[in-house]
Amino acid sequence: MSSPTPDGDAAGDAPSDSDDPTHHPGPPRTTSVGETVELAPRGLDAVVEVGPDGARTDADGHDEFSWTLVDGPTDSEADVSDGTVVHLSPDQPGTYRLQLDGPNGVHEQTVRAFPDERHETTLRASKAAFDEPTAKVSADRVSVAGPFNDWSVAARRPYDDGDSLALDVHLPPGRHIYSFALDDHLGTAVGGEETVAGPGRPRVHLDARVEADRVVVSADAEAAPAGPDSSITPAGSDPDVEWLFDGRDDLSDSDVAVDGDTLVVDREALPDSGLARIHAVPVAERYGVMDTVELSTEGAVETTPTVARPNDPPAWAESPTIYEVFVRSFAGETPDTTFAEIKRRLPYIASLNVDVLWLTPVLQSPTVHGYHITDFTRTADDLGTREEFESLVDACHDRDIRVVFDLVVNHTSRDHPAFQMHSAGVEAFDEQYPRRPPEQNPSDVDWSGHGTPEFRFNWVRIPDVNYDSPTVRAWMLSVVDEWANVVDGFRCDVAWGVPHGFWKEASERLRRENPEFLLLDETIPRDPFMHESEFHMHYDTPLYDTLREVGTGHVDADAVLDALDAAAVQGFPRSAVQMRYVENHDEDRYRAECGIEALRAAAAATFTLPGAPMVYYGQERGMTEYRGEMRWYDGDNRLTDYHRRLSATRRDHPVLREGSVDRLAYDVVGGDDGDATGSGGSLGIVGGTEGDVADGTGGTRGVTAYARDDGTDRVVVVLNFGGDTETVRLGESVVPVDLFTGANVAVTGDDDPTDTVEVRNAVVCRVEGRGS
């Protein structure tokens, strides 16, 4: 099977695996020159026996695997090392083919490497910016950390450049944050931001239809749109489509005909049982996320194949309302929180009209927050037994509320027995945790063993586990299996710290066992490749940041729609669900930073945009302490009712869940110098500056408006982040009844009240003549 690539190689013409595919490393992988791909056999838990404490209990179950790079682009000198888990660093664009020899046969893995996307740039920090006399700020006292090195403090040192310290790095287009940490302390670091100009990523969406004697797969490829500043983020070129094929499938060249964006497979060529997987990658100035269709066949000649898209979320997870509970604070000031106490409070949670309950970690941990796991096999003693946890889950299900479990597999507590024995030199635990040279220790701990454990930021109490270890992969797969049958989904902590290959394997086996299972990643900043047959739902960090900036008066409210567009610019596929939130357990409370009026508007934004709105416990009660006890007896009931109306309106009006988002022309009427104009169209210009509006946000415009349209219904949403009621003239006539409250929001005495509304925080009005 072939699909020509730029170097003339065929992508995926390797013979299929005729042996047991248990350990096949999975789908083809994509990367670019300058990046590294981690490759590993799957199903290591079938050959590596691991005890509940993470110890390897077999002697050599994984030693039967070996990798060979059998083919690569001309002039490439890339290779892979010995071992079960290997890393390929392509040095030339093109197709690399690797062979995995294992105990159940020989498997082939394709890696498609695209040209280097990175640009050389220099990160800088002024010596005068440090809280230290300039003369004492030297390069050897400072390390530079950011997403470009997984926030590994002490790993990279800058050089002295006169009045500043500098570090030369290669970064792809986009916005990059970084910190220069004096004495390796991020808490007092000098932060910065570097923007590299260049287009975003293209996208592709695959559809398949079954015809009489063939299956037709169509690729709808989209160019990357321009960002808010097209001089920095220009629109990308129209992409080509490259088709990639899966070494696990029994297909040959004659079975597939490729014509640009269309691929045709003869039904007779499909395997009699199992899956045929077809992948496509959009390629322009940059490459994008691979999309996949699976053709499921059982006697394909006689039976119509079924088509599945592994990148799609479960139907229930396309637009749910999520409620996050910081577990040990939820019962309130006096009682200790237990599973039973949470269960007793389910009537309240249900009253908020939520679909999903996300619980912060409930496993054994010495900490209040629970992210320092000491035992992955049992629930925390102070919260209750496993049986009591399962009873809570059952009670949620009785109320049609699904439960998402906080899965922590990037690290353990340093008090976990596995790390204790690793540190004490017990051989069975030698490989469970990665180490780096002692000079890269960002802490004042004199670590036992060789070198220093790896950990993110200054998280000295939670060392990373070593995914280059077959034992660790088998261990963490067992953790996934342990809890997947209990809950409805995982929110995966520090998902960006765990290799893509592990998530691809975990996602596929979870989907095989339960197609309705949800995977939500915590990846900051977010990464579109986490959606490539891995996660369904993602933190919307651009919207979170923008809502904060609007609420504090640093940017105009029209920036909300620019943030919404960021997903397409970054290359997130259409099927990616974005979790919209204004606060969570890692962030300061929005009300404390921005005030209650801005909170009402920001919350309304999350409920009137596509995706999954998330409410962090106490947000709806007006809390200002980010992990404090739930305010039951002294909470803000009016704010709570406001959140109930938000969720109920979203539930009752499908257009708010499923409709497109259209920018809308509007005028804010008032101010000393005339009308303030917003968001394009016949009524004004994007980011217009005419007039002064007293919106309570420090001089910036606190109003924005947009429309939601599902083809049948069309509504207009107007948000006001300021403290005063504003009069807003819209570019469309509406029925001036707020769907949130049922109140008439028309302006009294207006000659044409159908296009002008009064807005305190947020209103949603139906466009005249649309819907019912």
N, C-alpha and C positions, 0 to 999 in steps of 0.2 A: 504494500500500500504506500502511496507516495503523495507528498504535497511539497512542491519545490520550495526551498528556503533560499535566502540570499546567497549562501555560499555553494549552492548547487546540490546540497545533500537532500535526501528524502527524509521527511519527518515522520518516523514511525513505521518503517518497512521491516522491522525486526520480526523474526518468527515468533509466533505466540507460544506461551508456556503450555506445554502438554502435560506437565506434572502438576502436583497439588499446588494451588496458588496461595496457600496459607501465608507464606512468607514473602510473596511478591511485594516489592516496595511501593506499589500503588501507581497512580496516574502519572503521565509525563509531567515534568516540572519546567518552569520557566524562570529565567533570571536575566541579568545583564552583566557584561564584563565589569569587573571590579566588585561584584557581590559574590557571596558564597552560598551554595545550596547544601543543606545537610540531607544525607540519604541513609535510610535504615531499613532493614527487613521489617515487615509487619508480623504480627502474631508472636512477638517474642515471649509473651506470657505463656505460650504453648510449649516453649523449650527451656525457659528460665524459671525455676521455681523460687518464689519469693515468700518469705514469712511475713506475718502481719506487722513486724517491726521494720520491714524493709531489708532484711538480711537475705542474701543469696543462699539458698539451701542446697542447690545442686553444684557440682564441681565445674563442669565445662559445657553446659547445655548450649551456650551461644558461640562456642569456639569453632563450630563447623561452618560458619559463614565467611566468605571472602569476596572482595570486589575487584573487578578488573575494568579499566577503561579500554574499550576495544576499538573505539573510533572517535575521531574529533576533527575539527576544522584544520585545514592546511595551516602550518606554521604554529599550531598550538603546542605548548609544552606543558599543559596542565596534566595533572595526574591525581590519583587518590592514594591515600596511605593505607596501610594494613589496618584491619579492625572490622568489627561488625557494623558500627556506625561510622560513616566517612563523610568528608566534606570535599566538594568540588568547587574550585575557584576558577571559572572560565577566564582565559586570557585572550581569546579571540571570539568574535561573534560566530554563531553557527550551531550545529547540532552535535551533541556529545552522546555517545551510546556506552552504557556501562552494563556489565554482566555481573549478576549476583549468583554465586554458587552457594547453595544451602543444603540442608539435610533432606529436603524433599524435591530437589531439582534445580534447574538453572533458569534464572529469570533475567529479563532485560529491562533496563530503565533508560528512558530518553530524557535528556536535559537540553532544552532549547535556550541558547544564550543570545541575547540581543546586544547591540552596541552599548558602550558605556554611556550612561545618562548623566553622569556627574560633571560638575564644573569645579575647578579649583577656586577656592575662596579662602579668605583669612578672617578668623574670629578674633576680636580684640576686646580688651578691657583696660580702661585707663587705670594707672596705678593710684591716682588720686581718688578713685571711686571706692577703694577699700577702706574699711574702718581701722586703719593702721597708718602710722607715718609712712609716707611714700618711700623714704629711704630704706625701710624695712621690708618692702614688698619686692620679693625676688622670685624669679621663675621657678626655682627649686622648691618653693613653699606652696606653689599653686598647682592645682590640676584642673583640667577642663572636662566637663561632662555634659552630655545631652543625649537626645535620642540617637544621634549618629554613632554613639558607642554604648548604647543601652544604659546610659546613666551610670557607667562604671567609674566611680570616683577613684582617683589616684592612678588611673591607667594611662592618661595622656598628660604630658607636661608642656606648657607653652615655652616660648623663647622671649628674651628681653628685646623690646623694640623701642627703646628710648623711654618715652613717657607712658608707654603702654606695654602690656603683655599680649602676645599674639600666638595663634596656632593655625597652621595651614591645614586645611581639610578639603576633601572632595565631597560635594553635596549635590543631590539632584535638585531640579526645580521645585520651588515651594518655600514655605515659611519654616525656619528652623530656630528653635530656642536653645540656649546653652547657658552654662554657669561656669565662672572662674572661681574655684573654691580655695580660699586661703587656708593653708594648713589642712586642706582636704575636708573642710567643714562646709557642707552645702547650706546650712542654716544661715551663714553670714556671707554667702557667695555674692559676687557681682554678676547679675544676669544680663543677658543680651538676646537680640533676635537678628537673624540674618535671613534675608529674602533672596533667593536665587531666581533670576528671571528665566522664564521658559513656559511652554504650554503644559497643561495637565495631561491626564491619561485618556486615551480613547476607551470606548466601552463596546461590548458586543452582547447581544441577547440571541440565544438559539431557540428556534421552534422546530418541531418535527411533526409531520403528518404522514399517516399510513395510507398509501394508495393500493390499488389492486395487487400489484406485483413488486412494489418497492416502497421504501421509506425515503421521504424527501426532508432533508434538514436544511433550514434556512437561517442565515446569520444576518441579523440587523445590526450593523456596525455604526457607531456614532462618533463624530469627532469631538475632541475635548472642547467644551465651550470656553469663552474668554472669562477671566476673572473680573472682579470689580474694577481693577486698574489693568486695562489691556496692554499697557506698555510693559508691565511686569509679567502678567499672565495672559499672553495672546491666545486666541483660538487656535486649536490644532488643525492639522490637515485631515482630509477625509482618509480614514484608515483602510488598509487592506486587511484581509482575513487570512490567517494561517490555520490550517486544520492539523490537529495532532491526534494520534491514535494510541490506543492503550495496549501495552504488551500482554495484558491478561486476556485479550479477546482473540478469537479464532477467525480473523478476517484476512483477505489477501488483496493484492492490487486490483484484480479483476472484479472485485466485489463493489468497489467504490468508484464513482465518477464525480470529479470535482470541477465545478464551473464557477469560479469566483466565489460568490457568497452563498452558493448552493452546493450541497453534497447529496448524492443519491446512492442508496444501498439497495441492492436486490434482496428481496425477502428470502429467497432461497439460500442466500449466502449467510444469513444470520445463523448463529449456533442454535442447535436444537433445544438447548436449555442454558440458562444463565443470562448474562448481560452482554450487550455490545455497547461500548461507551465511545462517544464521539465528542471531541473537544475542539474549541476554536479560540484563537487569540487575536485581538485587534492590534494592528501595528501601524503606527504613523511615526512622528518624531520620537515617540516613546511607545512601549508596548503596554497593554492593559491586562486586566484580570481575565483569566481563562474561564469560559463558560462551557457547560457540559450538558449533553442529553444522554440518557440511558435508555436503551431499547431492551426491554425484558421479553425474553422469548422462551416458550415451552412448546416445541414442535412448531417452528416458525412457519413452515409451509402450510400447515393446516390451521394454525391459530394466529389471530391478529396480534402483533406485538403491542405491548403497552409502552407508553413514553413517560419518562420521569425526568425531572430537572433537580439534581441534587443541590443546586445553589438556592432553590426557593425555600422560604420558611414554611413551617406548617401553617395551614389556613388560619388557625386561631391566633397565630402570632404575627399576623400582618399589621394589626393595629390595635393591640390590647392596651388597656390602662393598667399601669403597674404601680404597686405600692411597696416601697422599701421600708423594712423595719430593721432598725439597729437593735438587735435582739435584747441585750441585757438592760436597755433603758426603757423598754416599751411598757412594762407594767406600771411604771410611775414611781413616785417618790418613796413609798413605803414597802410594798411587797417586792420580793425578789422575782425577777422574770423567770418563768419556766415555760415549758411547752404547754402545760395545763393552763397557765395564766394567759398565754397568748390565745389559746383556744377559747377561753372565757370572754375574750374581747373581739371575737370574730364578728358578732353583730355590728360592732362599730365599723370594722373594716369593710364589711359587706355594704354598709350604708353609704360608703363612698363610691359605690358603683364600680369597683375595681374588678379586673379580670385575673390579675396575677399578684401573688404575694411573694416578694423577694425577701428572703431572710439572710442577714449577714451570717457568718460561719457559726455552725452549731456543733462542731466536733470538738474533741478534747483540746483544751488550750489553757495556758496559764494567764491569758490576758482578757481584759474586758471586751475588746473588739473581736477577738477570736481568730485573727489572721496568723497567729503563731501556733500552728498545729503541732500537737505532741502525739496524737494517735488518730490516724485516718479511719480506723475501723469502728469507732464508737462515738456516740454523742457525748457532749460535755456533762459531767456529773451534776453541775449546778443547774442545768437546764432540764434534765430528765433522761429517762431511758429511751432506747430506740423505739420501743413499743409506744411510749408516750408521744414521741415525734411522729411516728406513723399514724397515730390517732389524730394528731393535729392535721396532718396532711389529708386524712380521710374526711375530717370535719370541713376542711376548706373545699374539698371536692363536692361535698354535700351542698355547698353554697355556690357551686360552679366557679370556684376560684382555683386556679392552678398555682402550684408552688414551685418557685425557682430556688435552688440550693446554691450557696456560694462555694464554688469549688476552688480550692487553693492547692495547685500542684506545681507552682514555680519554685517553691521553697518550703522548708519546714522551720519550726522553732529550733533554735540551737539547743533547747532542752529536750528535743526529740531523742529517744534512745539511739536512733540510727546515727545522728550527728555526734552524740556523745561517744559512741563506740568508734566511729570514724576518727574522731579527734584523739582517742586513746590508742589508736593503732591496731584495732581488731581487724584482721585481714579480710573477713567477710564483708566489711563495710568500707573498704579502701576506696572504691570507685564511685561511691554514691554521691559525693560532693566534689565539685571542681575546685581546683586551687590555682592561685597565681603567685608570682614571685613576692617575697616578703616586703620588697621595697614598694609594692603597690598596695600596701595596707593603709586604708584611710581612717583607721580607728586607733585607739590607744590600747587595744587588747593585744597581749602577747600570746598569740595563738599557738596551741599545741599542734604538732605535726609539721609537715613541710609546706612552707609558704603561708599564704593567707586565704581563707575561704572567699569565694566570690559572692557578692551581694550587690543589690541595686542601691543607688543613692547612699545614704549612711545608715541603711537598715542592718545594723550590725547584729541584731538578734534573730534575723531570719535568713540564714545562708541558702543560696540557690542549690537545687539538686542538679545532678550531672546527667543531662539527656544524651550524652555520648556513651553512657553506660547502658548496656542491655538490661542490667538488673533494675535500674531506675525506670526504664521504659515499661518493663513488665510490672513493676511495683505500682506505677501511676495508672497503668491500664486497669489494674485490679481495683484501684480506688474508684475509677470511673464506673466500672462494672458494679461495685459494691452499692453505689447510691443511685444509679440510673433507674433501677426498678422501684425506687421509693418516691421520687419526685418527678416533676414534669419538665424540668430543664435545669441547666447550669448557667449561672453567671460566673465567668471564669476570671479569677483574680490575676492581675499581672499577666494577662494572656500573651502580651507581646514578648514576654521573657521566655516563653516555651516555643520550641521549634515548630515551624509550619507542618513538617512531616508528621509530628505527633498529633497535632490537631486534625489533620486530614484523616489519619487512621481512626482516631477516636470518633470523629463525626460520622464516618462511614459505618462503623460498627454500631453506633447508637441509632443511626437511621435504619439500619438493617433490622435491629431489634424493635424499634419503636419510631415509625416515621413522624410521629407527632411530637417528638422531643425537641426542645428549644435549646440553642446555644447562643449565649450573649457574651461578647468579649469586652473586657476592660483593656483597651489599647489606647494609650495617650502619648503623643497624638495618634489619631486613628489611622489605620492602614487598610486601604481597599483590598489588599491581597488576603486579609483575614476572612474575606467573604468567598474565597476560591475553594469551594467544597469544604469549608471549615465552619464558620459561624453564620447565623442568620441575622442577628441583631447586633448593633454597634452603638457605643456612646457617641452622641452628637456633640463633640467638643467645640466645633466652631459656633454652633448656636448657643451653647452654654456661655462661652466667652463673650459673645456679642450681647446676650441679654444682660450680662453683668455690666458691660461697657455702656449700654443704653441706660440701664438703671442708675448708674453713677454719673450720667451726663457727659460721658466722654465721646460718644458718637450719636448720630441721629438714629431714630428708630427705624428708618428705612433700611439700615444695615441688617435688620433681621432677615430680609429676603436675600441679601447677598450671602449671608451665612447659610441659608437654605440651599443656595446654588452650589455651595462648596462641595457637596457630595459628588455632583456630576463633574466638577472640575477635577477633583481628586481621582475620579475613575471608579467610584462605587457603582456596581451594576444596578439595574433597575430593581432587581428583587431584594436588594439590601434594605433592611428595616433599620431606621435610625431611632434610637431611644432619646426622646426630647426631655430635658430636665433643667431645673434651675438651681438645684443643690443636691448633694448626696453626703454620705458619711465621711468623705474625704475633704469636703469643702465648707467654707464658712456659710452660715445661713444667709440667704438672699435678703431677708427682711433686715437683718442686722447691718448689712452693707448698703442696701438700696432703699429701704423703707417699704411700708406696707402698700402704698399706692402703686409703686413700681412692681411689687411682688404680684399684685392682682393682674396687672397687664402681662407680666412675664409668664405667669401660670396660664393665662388665657392663650398666649402664643403657643405653648406646648400642646394645648388641647385643640387648637384650631389649625394645626399644620399636620401634614402626613406623618406617619410613623407611630411610635408608641410613647404616649406621655407617661412620665414617671413622677410620682409624688413621694418625697422623702418624709417619713413619719414626722409629724409635728410641723411640717411646712404649713399644713392646713389649720394648725392650731396657733400659728403666729410665733413659733419658737425662735429664739435667737441664739441658743447654745447648740452647737452643731452635733453633739452626741449626748445631750442632757436628757434627764428623765422626761418622759412624755408629760405634757401639760394637760392633765385631765380636768382638774377642778378649777384651774384659772386660765384655761385656753380661750382663744377667740372663736366663739361659736359662729359669729357672722362670717368670719373667714372660712370656717369649716363648711358652712352652708354654701358659700360661694364656690368652693371646690366641688361640692356635691352637684351643684348646677352645671359646672363645667363638664364633669364626667357624664352626667345624665344627658346633656345636650349633645355631646359627641356620640353617645350611644344611640340616641333617638334620631339623629340626622346623618345618614350614611355619607352624605357629601363631605362632611368634616373628616371622615376616615379615608374615603376612597377618591375624592375629587382631585383634579389638578389644581395647581396654585398659579394664579395670574396676577401680575402686578396691576395695580389699579391707580388711576389718576384721582387726586383729591386735593382739596384746599382746606387749610385750617383757617377759619374765619375769625379775625380779631387781631389784637395787637395795635400798637401805635402807628405803625407804618404800613398797614394794609394786611393782606392775606399772606400766610405762609404756604408755600406750594410744595407738593411732594410727589414722589414715585411715578413720574412720567405721564405720558398720555396728553390729551388735549387740554387738561386743566393745569399742567405744569411741567416741571423738569425734575429729573432725578436729583435729589439733594439740593433743590433750589434754595436760595438764600433770601428771597423777598420777605420782608416783614420780620417782626419780632413776636414770638408767641410766649406768653407766660406759662410755661409748661412745668416748671418746678424741677427741671433737670439741668440746671447750670448753664442755660443759654442755648443748648442744642435742641433740636426739634424732637419732642417726645411722642409724636403721633406717627403712625403708619397705617396703611390699609392695603388689603389684598382680597382677591375673590377666590372661592373654591367652587369648582364646577365638575360634576360627574356626568354631564350630558343630559341629564333630566332636571336636576336641581342646580341652582346657582345661588350662592350666598356671598355677602360682603362682610368681611371682618375688619373692624376698626379697633386699634389698640391705642391707648393713651397712658404713657408711663409717668406723666406728671400728676400733680395733686389736684388740679383744678379741672372742672368740667370744660370740655372744648366743643365748639361747634365746627363740624366737619362737613364740607360740601363734597359730594362724591361724583365721580364720572359716570355713574349709572343710577337710574331710578330704583329705589328699593321700597319695599313695604316697611314703613318705619316702626316695626315691632321687634324688640330685642328677643331673639330666640332663647337667650339665657334666662331672662326674667319674665318675659311676657309683657314688659312695660312698653308704652308708647314713647319713642325717642325722637319724634319729630320736633322741629323747632317751631315754637308758637309764633304765628304771624308771618312765617316765611311764605313768600308768594308761591313757591314750588316746594312744599315740604317733602316731596318724595325723593329728593336727591340730597337732603341735608339732615344730619342727625346730631344729637348731643351725646357726648361720650365722656363718662367719668373715668372708667378703667378699660372696659371692653364691651363692644356690642357686636352681635351677629344678626344681620338682616337679610331676608330673602330678596333677591332681585325681582322686580315686578314681572309677572307673567311666567315665572319659573317655579316649578315645584308646586307643593300644595300645603 
